Amino acid sequence: MEAIDLLKSRRSVLVKNLTSPGPDKEDLQQILEVGLRVPDHGKIGPWRIQVITPKGQKALGDLAAKIFTNKYGERATEKQIEAERQRPQRAPVLLVVTSDIQSPHKIPELEQRLSGGAVCMNILNAAHALGYSAQWVTEWLSFDTEIKAALGHQDQTDIIGMIYIGTAVEPPQPRTRPHLDEIVSEWSGP
Ligand SMILES: Cc1cc2nc3c(=O)[nH]c(=O)nc-3n(C[C@H](O)[C@H](O)[C@H](O)COP(=O)(O)O)c2cc1C
């Protein structure tokens, strides 16, 4: 497929519709390389990517189940607890993308943050280019202090993406996109 058609055809696939196979080591390496090929003003590299191994996915699931149970106590049903345990294990590959903003710094915070978004977007496109499907989510795990600490992150680090990659169980439905003329306008001067 032409690169431009590939970019135009990417669609997220809901995590619950992702299955094996996921990218093998070689494919994952390529996805990660593309992930790092992003605009980064000042070469700060204000982002990191963690590959959560299958063992890590299980450990994260056990922790999610524990946090959920502690939070909801007797109101938490076995089914809900099990769903939380499975949450990080729903797809063969899970990447956690974090953003670490240098502040104060001559490069504005916004630019540093956007560069992290570009990492996530490039990962999605690279996965698609290799024939996989993926979804970029945050969900509650990204905002939970205990999860963040368990993954080894400081308070000031933001988890900006949990990207699940695998194979779609079925092709996703097309998603309505905004019309160009609703979003794009011309400006030729004051
Ligand atoms: C930063 C960010 C966080 C997101 N978090 C979630 C999430 O927690 N849960 C969810 O269902 N979708 C989330 N999404 C949306 C999906 O990744 C995706 O955009 C949506 O399913 C539409 O897919 P598309 O890529 O085909 O437009 C998030 C998107 C972004 C950019």
The ligand as a MOL file (V3000), in Angstrom:
LIG
                    3D

  0  0  0     0  0            999 V3000
M  V30 BEGIN CTAB
M  V30 COUNTS 31 33 0 0 0
M  V30 BEGIN ATOM
M  V30 1 C -4.6160 10.7990 25.0050 0
M  V30 2 C -5.7430 9.8850 24.6180 0
M  V30 3 C -6.3170 9.0780 25.5750 0
M  V30 4 C -7.3660 8.2230 25.2370 0
M  V30 5 N -7.8910 7.4380 26.2060 0
M  V30 6 C -8.9190 6.6260 25.9140 0
M  V30 7 C -9.4790 5.8070 26.9300 0
M  V30 8 O -9.0650 5.8280 28.0770 0
M  V30 9 N -10.5110 5.0070 26.5770 0
M  V30 10 C -11.0120 4.9840 25.2820 0
M  V30 11 O -11.9550 4.2550 25.0190 0
M  V30 12 N -10.4760 5.7380 24.3080 0
M  V30 13 C -9.4520 6.5610 24.5880 0
M  V30 14 N -8.9020 7.3460 23.6070 0
M  V30 15 C -9.4930 7.2980 22.2440 0
M  V30 16 C -8.9480 6.1860 21.3550 0
M  V30 17 O -7.5680 6.0540 21.4080 0
M  V30 18 C -9.2770 6.4460 19.8760 0
M  V30 19 O -8.9540 7.7240 19.5620 0
M  V30 20 C -10.7100 6.2560 19.5450 0
M  V30 21 O -11.0280 4.9560 19.8450 0
M  V30 22 C -10.9700 6.5950 18.0440 0
M  V30 23 O -10.1700 5.8790 17.2220 0
M  V30 24 P -9.5120 6.3960 15.8430 0
M  V30 25 O -8.0380 6.3630 16.0900 0
M  V30 26 O -9.9470 5.3990 14.8270 0
M  V30 27 O -10.0000 7.7690 15.5970 0
M  V30 28 C -7.8540 8.1950 23.9010 0
M  V30 29 C -7.2610 9.0190 22.9440 0
M  V30 30 C -6.2240 9.8490 23.2840 0
M  V30 31 C -5.6170 10.7300 22.2240 0
M  V30 END ATOM
M  V30 BEGIN BOND
M  V30 1 1 1 2
M  V30 2 1 2 3
M  V30 3 2 2 30
M  V30 4 2 3 4
M  V30 5 1 4 5
M  V30 6 1 4 28
M  V30 7 2 5 6
M  V30 8 1 6 7
M  V30 9 1 6 13
M  V30 10 2 7 8
M  V30 11 1 7 9
M  V30 12 1 9 10
M  V30 13 2 10 11
M  V30 14 1 10 12
M  V30 15 2 12 13
M  V30 16 1 13 14
M  V30 17 1 14 15
M  V30 18 1 14 28
M  V30 19 1 15 16
M  V30 20 1 16 17
M  V30 21 1 16 18
M  V30 22 1 18 19
M  V30 23 1 18 20
M  V30 24 1 20 21
M  V30 25 1 20 22
M  V30 26 1 22 23
M  V30 27 1 23 24
M  V30 28 2 24 25
M  V30 29 1 24 26
M  V30 30 1 24 27
M  V30 31 2 28 29
M  V30 32 1 29 30
M  V30 33 1 30 31
M  V30 END BOND
M  V30 END CTAB
M  END
